[in-house]
Amino acid sequence: MRGFIDLHSHWVAGVDDGARTVEESLALLTALRGAGFDTVVATPHMRPGMFDNTRQGLKAAYDATCAALRAAAGARDLPALDLSSEHFFDDIVFQRLLDGSALPFPGGRAALVEFPTRSFPARAAERLFDLSRRKLRPVIAHPERYEPVFDDISSLDPLLDAGAVLLLDVAALTGKYGRTPRRAAEQLIEAGYYYAACSDAHAAKDVPEVRDGIKALFARVGEEEASFMLIDGPRAILEGTVDP
C-alpha cells in the first residue's frame, strides 16, 4: 500500500540527531518512500539547550537540503517534502508557539510537541488548551515513551480533553525502544487513543523497523484503521479537520 503521510522524521541535514549530510538525507527519504510514504514532513528538534534551532534557521537548512537533493541522482524518486518541527514543550518553545515564531505543520493548523520522558510539564493540559483555543492543534509525539503512560494510559486524558491528538511511532511496535514502550503502544492502540502514525526515522537504518512496525500495525488493527492512521489521520491534521 502507498500514499502514507509521515508527520515526523528527521531528514534535514546537519541540524539535530537525524541526518548529518545530504547523502544521509537522500538515503533516508529513499528508504521511507520504499516503505510506502509518499509525503514526508521534516520535524527537526527545537529544544533550547540541546538543539538550539529557530524557525529561520530550520527554514534555511531545509531549503539548502532540498536544493542539494534536487541536484542529487535519484532525487526524482523522492516523496513530496515539507517542513515543521518537533517542539520540546518548555517555557521558551511554548512562548514561540503562542507568538508565531515556532514552526507548526504546513498550513499552520497543528504543531508537533514533545514532552520530557519522565513527567508531563506543569500545567501541560492548560497550555495545550491555550494552543487549541488559538486553532493550533497540539500533536503529541511518541506518547508511548513517556513514563507516566507506562503505569496508566489514562494519564493522557487531560491532554486529549485539551484538544491534543496522539501520534504513534510505529517502530515502538517492534520493541525498538524496549518492552515497556511497546506494551504502552499496544495498550493505547487497543483503547483507541491514537489518531495517526509516523516513522520518527532519523536515518535509513531505522526504516526496516519502521516497515516492521507498519506490518504490526496492520496486523493489530486491520487495514481500514491502519490506513486511517497512516493516510487519513495525518491528512486531517494538516488540513485542520481533526474529529477525535
PASEBA-1860 file (N, C-alpha, C; in nm, 3 decimals):
! residues 244
1> MRGFIDLH> 0.084/-0.119/0.000/0.000/0.000/0.000/0.087/0.125/0.000 ~ 0.044/0.229/-0.072/0.119/0.354/-0.080/0.032/0.469/-0.029 ~ 0.088/0.589/-0.038/0.012/0.708/-0.001/0.024/0.748/0.143 ~ 0.114/0.682/0.219/0.129/0.717/0.360/0.186/0.859/0.373 ~ 0.145/0.927/0.480/0.192/1.062/0.510/0.267/1.057/0.642 ~ 0.396/1.088/0.637/0.481/1.083/0.757/0.492/1.223/0.816 ~ 0.435/1.242/0.935/0.435/1.372/1.000/0.552/1.391/1.097 ~ 0.646/1.296/1.100/0.753/1.306/1.200/0.875/1.229/1.152
9> SHWVAGVD> 0.975/1.302/1.104/1.102/1.242/1.065/1.211/1.348/1.073 ~ 1.334/1.302/1.064/1.448/1.391/1.090/1.548/1.381/0.973 ~ 1.507/1.431/0.858/1.591/1.416/0.739/1.661/1.545/0.696 ~ 1.631/1.659/0.756/1.703/1.782/0.720/1.848/1.768/0.768 ~ 1.942/1.797/0.681/2.083/1.766/0.709/2.146/1.862/0.809 ~ 2.212/1.805/0.911/2.301/1.881/0.996/2.239/1.972/1.099 ~ 2.114/1.944/1.141/2.050/2.034/1.237/2.017/1.969/1.371 ~ 2.017/1.835/1.377/1.985/1.768/1.503/2.048/1.630/1.503
17> DGARTVEE> 1.983/1.535/1.569/2.038/1.399/1.578/1.991/1.310/1.464 ~ 1.938/1.370/1.358/1.897/1.295/1.240/2.007/1.293/1.135 ~ 1.967/1.311/1.010/2.064/1.307/0.901/2.173/1.412/0.921 ~ 2.298/1.370/0.900/2.410/1.463/0.917/2.451/1.526/0.785 ~ 2.429/1.457/0.676/2.470/1.505/0.545/2.356/1.490/0.446 ~ 2.368/1.555/0.331/2.266/1.540/0.228/2.259/1.397/0.178 ~ 2.372/1.329/0.174/2.373/1.188/0.134/2.289/1.104/0.228 ~ 2.300/1.133/0.358/2.217/1.061/0.455/2.070/1.100/0.441
25> SLALLTAL> 2.044/1.226/0.411/1.905/1.269/0.385/1.846/1.193/0.269 ~ 1.922/1.182/0.161/1.875/1.112/0.041/1.848/0.966/0.071 ~ 1.939/0.902/0.145/1.920/0.761/0.179/1.796/0.740/0.265 ~ 1.774/0.829/0.362/1.658/0.817/0.450/1.528/0.836/0.372 ~ 1.522/0.939/0.291/1.399/0.966/0.215/1.371/0.857/0.114 ~ 1.474/0.804/0.051/1.456/0.694/-0.043/1.399/0.572/0.028 ~ 1.452/0.544/0.147/1.403/0.429/0.224/1.258/0.450/0.269 ~ 1.224/0.571/0.311/1.086/0.598/0.354/0.989/0.584/0.238
33> RGAGFDTV> 1.029/0.631/0.122/0.942/0.612/0.005/0.923/0.464/-0.024 ~ 1.029/0.388/-0.009/1.017/0.243/-0.028/0.925/0.177/0.072 ~ 0.909/0.239/0.188/0.820/0.185/0.292/0.675/0.228/0.272 ~ 0.648/0.311/0.170/0.511/0.350/0.140/0.476/0.495/0.165 ~ 0.572/0.574/0.213/0.545/0.714/0.243/0.563/0.799/0.117 ~ 0.455/0.860/0.070/0.460/0.947/-0.047/0.472/1.094/-0.008 ~ 0.450/1.125/0.119/0.471/1.260/0.172/0.546/1.246/0.304 ~ 0.653/1.324/0.319/0.734/1.317/0.441/0.762/1.459/0.489
41> VATPHMRP> 0.712/1.490/0.607/0.734/1.621/0.668/0.854/1.611/0.762 ~ 0.953/1.696/0.739/1.067/1.702/0.830/1.027/1.770/0.960 ~ 1.070/1.712/1.072/1.039/1.770/1.203/1.166/1.774/1.288 ~ 1.264/1.852/1.249/1.385/1.865/1.331/1.352/1.923/1.468 ~ 1.434/1.885/1.565/1.411/1.928/1.703/1.425/2.079/1.720 ~ 1.335/2.137/1.799/1.351/2.271/1.853/1.351/2.255/2.005 ~ 1.472/2.247/2.061/1.486/2.216/2.203/1.601/2.299/2.259 ~ 1.573/2.416/2.315/1.679/2.503/2.366/1.770/2.431/2.464
49> GMFDNTRQ> 1.900/2.454/2.446/1.999/2.391/2.531/2.049/2.259/2.479 ~ 1.976/2.199/2.386/2.020/2.075/2.324/2.030/2.091/2.173 ~ 1.920/2.136/2.113/1.918/2.169/1.970/1.863/2.311/1.959 ~ 1.952/2.407/1.952/1.912/2.547/1.958/1.868/2.597/1.821 ~ 1.767/2.530/1.769/1.715/2.565/1.636/1.606/2.670/1.647 ~ 1.601/2.758/1.549/1.496/2.858/1.538/1.420/2.836/1.407 ~ 1.306/2.899/1.398/1.226/2.890/1.277/1.307/2.931/1.154 ~ 1.377/3.043/1.162/1.453/3.092/1.048/1.567/2.998/1.011
57> GLKAAYDA> 1.638/2.949/1.114/1.749/2.859/1.087/1.704/2.728/1.026 ~ 1.593/2.674/1.074/1.544/2.548/1.019/1.495/2.566/0.876 ~ 1.430/2.677/0.848/1.386/2.701/0.711/1.506/2.711/0.617 ~ 1.612/2.777/0.660/1.731/2.789/0.577/1.795/2.652/0.553 ~ 1.805/2.570/0.658/1.863/2.437/0.644/1.777/2.347/0.556 ~ 1.646/2.360/0.569/1.553/2.283/0.485/1.570/2.321/0.338 ~ 1.573/2.451/0.311/1.589/2.497/0.172/1.720/2.447/0.113 ~ 1.827/2.453/0.192/1.957/2.408/0.143/1.958/2.257/0.118
65> TCAALRAA> 1.896/2.181/0.207/1.890/2.036/0.189/1.807/2.001/0.066 ~ 1.693/2.068/0.049/1.607/2.040/-0.066/1.679/2.074/-0.197 ~ 1.753/2.185/-0.199/1.826/2.222/-0.320/1.930/2.117/-0.354 ~ 2.001/2.069/-0.253/2.101/1.965/-0.277/2.037/1.834/-0.319 ~ 1.921/1.802/-0.262/1.851/1.680/-0.302/1.806/1.686/-0.447 ~ 1.759/1.802/-0.488/1.715/1.816/-0.628/1.829/1.793/-0.725 ~ 1.949/1.825/-0.682/2.066/1.807/-0.768/2.122/1.666/-0.762 ~ 2.077/1.587/-0.666/2.133/1.453/-0.646/2.069/1.352/-0.740
73> AGARDLPA> 2.145/1.254/-0.777/2.093/1.146/-0.861/1.984/1.072/-0.785 ~ 1.873/1.045/-0.852/1.764/0.970/-0.791/1.666/1.055/-0.713 ~ 1.692/1.186/-0.703/1.603/1.270/-0.625/1.463/1.274/-0.683 ~ 1.451/1.247/-0.811/1.317/1.250/-0.873/1.225/1.143/-0.813 ~ 1.282/1.045/-0.746/1.202/0.938/-0.687/1.167/0.963/-0.541 ~ 1.197/1.082/-0.491/1.171/1.111/-0.351/1.022/1.138/-0.327 ~ 0.979/1.123/-0.202/0.842/1.163/-0.168/0.827/1.314/-0.174 ~ 0.703/1.362/-0.169/0.677/1.505/-0.153/0.730/1.547/-0.016
81> LDLSSEHF> 0.791/1.665/-0.009/0.859/1.708/0.111/0.798/1.835/0.168 ~ 0.806/1.849/0.302/0.765/1.972/0.367/0.833/1.981/0.502 ~ 0.810/2.092/0.572/0.886/2.123/0.693/0.797/2.162/0.809 ~ 0.829/2.110/0.925/0.772/2.155/1.053/0.884/2.139/1.156 ~ 0.850/2.121/1.281/0.950/2.099/1.385/0.889/2.015/1.497 ~ 0.975/1.949/1.570/0.936/1.879/1.692/0.967/1.972/1.809 ~ 0.862/2.030/1.866/0.876/2.136/1.966/0.882/2.076/2.106 ~ 0.997/2.092/2.171/1.009/2.049/2.310/0.929/2.146/2.397
89> FDDIVFQR> 0.839/2.093/2.480/0.737/2.176/2.542/0.788/2.239/2.671 ~ 0.887/2.329/2.658/0.930/2.408/2.772/0.875/2.550/2.761 ~ 0.909/2.636/2.856/0.854/2.772/2.857/0.894/2.850/2.732 ~ 1.018/2.833/2.689/1.067/2.909/2.574/0.993/2.871/2.447 ~ 0.982/2.742/2.423/0.920/2.697/2.298/0.769/2.718/2.303 ~ 0.709/2.702/2.420/0.566/2.731/2.432/0.538/2.875/2.393 ~ 0.621/2.967/2.438/0.602/3.108/2.400/0.617/3.127/2.250 ~ 0.708/3.055/2.189/0.723/3.062/2.044/0.597/3.013/1.973
97> LLDGSALP> 0.536/2.908/2.027/0.412/2.858/1.968/0.301/2.962/1.978 ~ 0.301/3.038/2.088/0.199/3.140/2.106/0.222/3.261/2.017 ~ 0.349/3.301/2.002/0.375/3.428/1.931/0.404/3.411/1.782 ~ 0.398/3.288/1.734/0.414/3.267/1.590/0.556/3.247/1.544 ~ 0.652/3.231/1.636/0.790/3.211/1.595/0.833/3.064/1.604 ~ 0.738/2.974/1.624/0.765/2.830/1.618/0.749/2.784/1.472 ~ 0.737/2.654/1.452/0.728/2.601/1.315/0.621/2.493/1.309 ~ 0.493/2.532/1.307/0.384/2.434/1.301/0.387/2.353/1.172
105> FPGGRAAL> 0.298/2.258/1.165/0.283/2.179/1.042/0.240/2.270/0.927 ~ 0.269/2.229/0.804/0.225/2.307/0.688/0.076/2.340/0.697 ~ 0.042/2.464/0.670/-0.095/2.510/0.683/-0.122/2.580/0.814 ~ -0.035/2.558/0.914/-0.046/2.630/1.040/-0.161/2.589/1.128 ~ -0.215/2.469/1.110/-0.332/2.428/1.188/-0.298/2.335/1.305 ~ -0.176/2.284/1.308/-0.136/2.190/1.412/0.015/2.201/1.433 ~ 0.060/2.156/1.552/0.203/2.161/1.582/0.242/2.036/1.659 ~ 0.357/1.982/1.625/0.410/1.863/1.693/0.482/1.906/1.821
113> VEFPTRSF> 0.445/1.843/1.933/0.508/1.876/2.061/0.563/1.749/2.125 ~ 0.673/1.768/2.196/0.741/1.660/2.266/0.756/1.696/2.412 ~ 0.734/1.599/2.501/0.745/1.621/2.645/0.872/1.556/2.700 ~ 0.915/1.597/2.819/1.021/1.523/2.888/0.977/1.378/2.911 ~ 1.070/1.288/2.911/1.037/1.146/2.923/0.974/1.112/3.058 ~ 1.024/1.172/3.165/0.987/1.126/3.298/0.855/1.182/3.350 ~ 0.814/1.300/3.303/0.692/1.359/3.355/0.638/1.461/3.255 ~ 0.509/1.486/3.264/0.450/1.590/3.182/0.480/1.726/3.243
121> PARAAERL> 0.497/1.829/3.163/0.526/1.962/3.217/0.412/2.013/3.306 ~ 0.446/2.100/3.397/0.344/2.164/3.480/0.246/2.239/3.391 ~ 0.120/2.228/3.424/0.012/2.298/3.351/0.007/2.257/3.204 ~ 0.049/2.134/3.175/0.053/2.091/3.035/-0.085/2.098/2.970 ~ -0.187/2.047/3.038/-0.321/2.047/2.979/-0.370/2.189/2.955 ~ -0.346/2.277/3.052/-0.389/2.416/3.038/-0.320/2.482/2.918 ~ -0.191/2.455/2.903/-0.117/2.517/2.793/-0.158/2.458/2.657 ~ -0.184/2.329/2.653/-0.233/2.271/2.529/-0.368/2.330/2.491
129> FDLSRRKL> -0.452/2.353/2.592/-0.581/2.416/2.566/-0.563/2.557/2.511 ~ -0.463/2.629/2.561/-0.434/2.762/2.507/-0.402/2.755/2.358 ~ -0.325/2.654/2.319/-0.294/2.638/2.177/-0.421/2.604/2.098 ~ -0.501/2.514/2.152/-0.625/2.474/2.084/-0.717/2.593/2.063 ~ -0.727/2.681/2.163/-0.812/2.800/2.151/-0.763/2.892/2.039 ~ -0.634/2.885/2.011/-0.577/2.964/1.901/-0.581/2.889/1.769 ~ -0.658/2.780/1.767/-0.677/2.698/1.646/-0.545/2.637/1.599 ~ -0.461/2.598/1.697/-0.338/2.527/1.669/-0.346/2.394/1.744
137> RPVIAHPE> -0.374/2.288/1.670/-0.396/2.157/1.730/-0.264/2.098/1.781 ~ -0.252/2.067/1.910/-0.130/2.001/1.959/-0.130/1.854/1.916 ~ -0.018/1.810/1.860/0.002/1.671/1.821/0.116/1.618/1.907 ~ 0.088/1.522/1.994/0.185/1.475/2.090/0.268/1.363/2.030 ~ 0.398/1.384/2.022/0.488/1.285/1.966/0.510/1.168/2.062 ~ 0.518/1.049/2.006/0.550/0.923/2.075/0.505/0.916/2.221 ~ 0.375/0.924/2.248/0.327/0.917/2.387/0.361/0.785/2.455 ~ 0.384/0.681/2.376/0.417/0.550/2.432/0.553/0.549/2.504
145> RYEPVFDD> 0.632/0.654/2.489/0.764/0.659/2.553/0.765/0.739/2.683 ~ 0.654/0.796/2.724/0.652/0.880/2.844/0.620/0.794/2.968 ~ 0.700/0.810/3.069/0.687/0.723/3.185/0.551/0.729/3.255 ~ 0.484/0.847/3.263/0.351/0.844/3.324/0.253/0.750/3.252 ~ 0.274/0.731/3.123/0.185/0.646/3.044/0.211/0.498/3.074 ~ 0.334/0.465/3.114/0.367/0.325/3.142/0.275/0.268/3.249 ~ 0.247/0.346/3.350/0.166/0.299/3.463/0.017/0.316/3.439 ~ -0.020/0.417/3.359/-0.163/0.447/3.344/-0.184/0.527/3.215
153> ISSLDPLL> -0.239/0.464/3.114/-0.258/0.537/2.988/-0.360/0.649/3.003 ~ -0.445/0.641/3.105/-0.543/0.748/3.124/-0.479/0.878/3.171 ~ -0.349/0.874/3.203/-0.279/0.999/3.236/-0.278/1.094/3.118 ~ -0.305/1.043/2.999/-0.313/1.126/2.879/-0.449/1.194/2.863 ~ -0.549/1.150/2.938/-0.685/1.200/2.918/-0.696/1.352/2.929 ~ -0.635/1.416/3.029/-0.647/1.563/3.036/-0.587/1.633/2.914 ~ -0.484/1.573/2.856/-0.421/1.633/2.739/-0.511/1.618/2.616 ~ -0.577/1.504/2.605/-0.672/1.485/2.495/-0.793/1.575/2.513
161> DAGAVLLL> -0.839/1.590/2.636/-0.951/1.679/2.663/-0.917/1.824/2.627 ~ -0.789/1.857/2.632/-0.745/1.993/2.598/-0.732/2.014/2.449 ~ -0.758/1.907/2.369/-0.757/1.922/2.225/-0.644/1.853/2.153 ~ -0.555/1.787/2.227/-0.441/1.721/2.165/-0.483/1.591/2.098 ~ -0.402/1.549/2.001/-0.413/1.415/1.942/-0.278/1.347/1.954 ~ -0.279/1.215/1.947/-0.158/1.135/1.971/-0.104/1.076/1.841 ~ 0.030/1.077/1.830/0.099/1.028/1.711/0.186/0.910/1.748 ~ 0.154/0.793/1.696/0.227/0.670/1.723/0.357/0.665/1.642
169> DVAALTGK> 0.466/0.632/1.707/0.589/0.594/1.639/0.578/0.444/1.612 ~ 0.559/0.406/1.486/0.527/0.266/1.455/0.637/0.171/1.499 ~ 0.763/0.217/1.503/0.871/0.128/1.542/0.859/0.083/1.687 ~ 0.781/0.154/1.768/0.758/0.110/1.905/0.696/-0.029/1.908 ~ 0.618/-0.062/1.805/0.550/-0.192/1.799/0.646/-0.306/1.772 ~ 0.768/-0.276/1.733/0.869/-0.380/1.712/0.955/-0.401/1.835 ~ 0.936/-0.318/1.937/1.021/-0.324/2.055/1.147/-0.242/2.043 ~ 1.155/-0.151/1.946/1.275/-0.072/1.925/1.317/0.004/2.050
177> YGRTPRRA> 1.220/0.053/2.127/1.251/0.136/2.245/1.239/0.057/2.375 ~ 1.218/-0.073/2.363/1.207/-0.158/2.480/1.067/-0.216/2.496 ~ 1.057/-0.309/2.589/0.930/-0.380/2.608/0.821/-0.292/2.668 ~ 0.861/-0.201/2.759/0.759/-0.120/2.825/0.694/-0.021/2.728 ~ 0.769/0.054/2.646/0.704/0.138/2.546/0.622/0.057/2.445 ~ 0.670/-0.062/2.412/0.591/-0.146/2.321/0.456/-0.182/2.384 ~ 0.459/-0.221/2.510/0.334/-0.256/2.578/0.243/-0.134/2.588 ~ 0.301/-0.017/2.617/0.220/0.105/2.625/0.156/0.136/2.490
185> AEQLIEAG> 0.232/0.120/2.382/0.178/0.145/2.248/0.062/0.050/2.219 ~ 0.079/-0.075/2.255/-0.027/-0.173/2.230/-0.153/-0.140/2.311 ~ -0.134/-0.096/2.434/-0.249/-0.058/2.518/-0.319/0.065/2.460 ~ -0.242/0.161/2.415/-0.301/0.282/2.357/-0.377/0.251/2.229 ~ -0.323/0.161/2.148/-0.393/0.119/2.026/-0.524/0.050/2.064 ~ -0.514/-0.042/2.159/-0.632/-0.120/2.199/-0.742/-0.028/2.252 ~ -0.704/0.079/2.321/-0.801/0.172/2.379/-0.844/0.281/2.280 ~ -0.788/0.281/2.160/-0.829/0.377/2.059/-0.778/0.518/2.082
193> YYYAACSD> -0.662/0.531/2.144/-0.609/0.663/2.179/-0.541/0.734/2.062 ~ -0.480/0.660/1.971/-0.401/0.724/1.865/-0.490/0.780/1.755 ~ -0.441/0.889/1.695/-0.509/0.946/1.579/-0.431/0.923/1.450 ~ -0.300/0.913/1.460/-0.216/0.897/1.341/-0.089/0.824/1.380 ~ -0.013/0.783/1.278/0.112/0.711/1.300/0.220/0.769/1.211 ~ 0.346/0.750/1.252/0.457/0.811/1.180/0.580/0.721/1.189 ~ 0.690/0.766/1.126/0.814/0.689/1.130/0.908/0.733/1.242 ~ 0.915/0.863/1.269/1.017/0.921/1.357/1.156/0.869/1.319
201> AHAAKDVP> 1.178/0.850/1.189/1.306/0.796/1.144/1.413/0.905/1.146 ~ 1.532/0.866/1.190/1.646/0.957/1.195/1.752/0.920/1.091 ~ 1.748/0.798/1.042/1.848/0.751/0.946/1.788/0.635/0.867 ~ 1.849/0.604/0.754/1.799/0.495/0.670/1.797/0.363/0.745 ~ 1.891/0.346/0.839/1.896/0.220/0.914/1.775/0.200/1.003 ~ 1.698/0.308/1.030/1.577/0.296/1.111/1.460/0.238/1.034 ~ 1.465/0.245/0.902/1.346/0.218/0.822/1.305/0.071/0.821 ~ 1.396/-0.027/0.830/1.347/-0.165/0.843/1.254/-0.185/0.962
209> EVRDGIKA> 1.285/-0.121/1.075/1.195/-0.132/1.190/1.065/-0.054/1.166 ~ 1.072/0.055/1.089/0.950/0.126/1.052/0.862/0.035/0.967 ~ 0.922/-0.033/0.871/0.845/-0.127/0.788/0.779/-0.235/0.874 ~ 0.858/-0.292/0.965/0.803/-0.397/1.051/0.693/-0.341/1.141 ~ 0.711/-0.217/1.186/0.608/-0.155/1.269/0.478/-0.133/1.193 ~ 0.489/-0.095/1.065/0.370/-0.078/0.982/0.299/-0.212/0.966 ~ 0.376/-0.317/0.942/0.315/-0.451/0.931/0.245/-0.490/1.061 ~ 0.310/-0.460/1.173/0.249/-0.493/1.303/0.121/-0.414/1.325
217> LFARVGEE> 0.121/-0.288/1.282/0.001/-0.205/1.296/-0.114/-0.261/1.215 ~ -0.088/-0.297/1.090/-0.194/-0.356/1.006/-0.244/-0.486/1.067 ~ -0.153/-0.567/1.119/-0.194/-0.696/1.178/-0.279/-0.675/1.302 ~ -0.249/-0.569/1.377/-0.318/-0.547/1.504/-0.455/-0.482/1.487 ~ -0.468/-0.384/1.397/-0.594/-0.308/1.389/-0.670/-0.330/1.258 ~ -0.608/-0.395/1.161/-0.676/-0.417/1.033/-0.647/-0.306/0.933 ~ -0.679/-0.333/0.809/-0.642/-0.242/0.700/-0.711/-0.106/0.711 ~ -0.838/-0.103/0.746/-0.911/0.024/0.748/-0.854/0.119/0.853
225> EASFMLID> -0.833/0.070/0.975/-0.783/0.156/1.082/-0.637/0.194/1.059 ~ -0.556/0.099/1.014/-0.415/0.130/0.989/-0.402/0.232/0.877 ~ -0.483/0.218/0.773/-0.479/0.315/0.664/-0.521/0.453/0.712 ~ -0.618/0.457/0.800/-0.658/0.587/0.857/-0.540/0.650/0.930 ~ -0.471/0.573/1.013/-0.362/0.627/1.093/-0.243/0.672/1.010 ~ -0.227/0.613/0.892/-0.112/0.646/0.807/-0.146/0.740/0.692 ~ -0.274/0.758/0.663/-0.313/0.843/0.550/-0.415/0.948/0.591 ~ -0.534/0.904/0.629/-0.643/0.998/0.654/-0.622/1.080/0.780
233> GPRAILEG> -0.571/1.018/0.886/-0.545/1.091/1.009/-0.441/1.201/0.990 ~ -0.324/1.166/0.934/-0.225/1.272/0.907/-0.279/1.383/0.816 ~ -0.356/1.345/0.715/-0.412/1.447/0.625/-0.507/1.539/0.700 ~ -0.590/1.481/0.789/-0.683/1.564/0.866/-0.608/1.660/0.959 ~ -0.498/1.615/1.016/-0.417/1.703/1.099/-0.366/1.821/1.017 ~ -0.316/1.793/0.898/-0.264/1.901/0.813/-0.375/1.995/0.766 ~ -0.490/1.940/0.740/-0.600/2.021/0.685/-0.684/2.088/0.793 ~ -0.661/2.053/0.918/-0.739/2.113/1.026/-0.879/2.058/1.037
241> TVDP> -0.896/1.932/0.998/-1.030/1.870/1.002/-1.037/1.754/1.101 ~ -0.953/1.759/1.201/-0.949/1.651/1.301/-1.083/1.642/1.373 ~ -1.129/1.519/1.386/-1.252/1.493/1.462/-1.224/1.377/1.556 ~ -1.161/1.406/1.673/-1.117/1.298/1.764/-1.232/1.209/1.806
END
